[in-house]
Amino acid sequence: MALSAKKAAQKNKNKKKNPGKSFLSGVKVEMKKVIWPTKKELINYTVMVIVATIVVMVIIGVADGVFSQLFKLLQLVVG
């Protein structure tokens, strides 16, 4: 009996905790488990993202120019 009474008291005690505080403490614990990149890896990843962004930007720009010219040509033909 005493054991189940202790468990019930423990449950009531846990329910009274501030949920925001327990969430933040959980976040803190999980953030300590994260394997953070080294400075070299971070620089490499950043450069890759910038290069990929520029490549996609150029592709979209070229496609936009091609379609603009095609629509102008279509307007001239259809008139």
QUINORBEL-V277837 format. One line per field, one symbol per residue. burial: + if it has 9 or more other C-alpha atoms within 8 Angstrom, else -. A space follows every 10 residues. Layout:
BEGIN
burial: ???
END
This chain:
BEGIN
burial: ---------- ---------- -+-------- ---------- -+-------- ---------- ---------- ---+-----
END
